[in-house]
Amino acid sequence: IVGNFGIGAPAAAVILEELIAFGVKRFVSIGTAGALQKNIRVGDLMICEKAIRDEGTSYHYAKPSKYAYPSKRLTGDIKAALAKLDHKYFTGVTWTIDAPYRETVAEIKRYQKEGVATVEMEASALFAIAEYRRAELCAIFTISDSLAELEWKPQFHLRRTLKGLEVLYKAALSVLRAPVT
C-alpha cells in the first residue's frame, strides 16, 4: 500500500515505475474522483472501464489515442470483490487531466454529453504505464466532489467519501491477496 505521495499523473507514475522495477506486477489504484453526471453522488463507488488521456505522462508510454484501458482481469476481480462485500458500484469512463483547476465549462459539457462519469488525475497514465511494463492495473474511485452543476463542489472530508475509500481498500486487499490464476 502506497499513499500520500502527491497528486497527478507524474507523481503516480514515479511510484508505479519504482514498484514495477522492484518486481510488483499487480496493482489496484484507489482514489477519489469528481462527478461529472448529476446522478452521481458523493460516496458512490466507481470501477473505471477506460480513461480519457488528457494528461501528458501516458504519451511517453503509448501511441496517441483517446483512451487508456485497465487490466480486464483485475477489473473483473474488483467487480467480484465489491459484489462479495455487498457494496453497490457503477462502472464508467473517467477523464484524466493533470492540471488541477483547469477543467473548463466547455470540456465538462462535452464530456457530460459523451456520458463520461468522472474526472481525476492519474488513471490514464497508470493504465498506459502498466500496459507498457506488462503489469496489471485497475482503478477504483469514490466520489469526493462534483462538477456536474458546472461549479466545483468539494466534499473530500465527508464521512461518505471516507467510507467509500474504506470499502475500496477492503476490495483491493481481497483481490491482491488472492492467488493469481
Order of alpha helices (4+ residues) and beta strands (2+ residues): alpha-beta-beta-beta-alpha-beta-alpha-beta-alpha-beta-beta-alpha
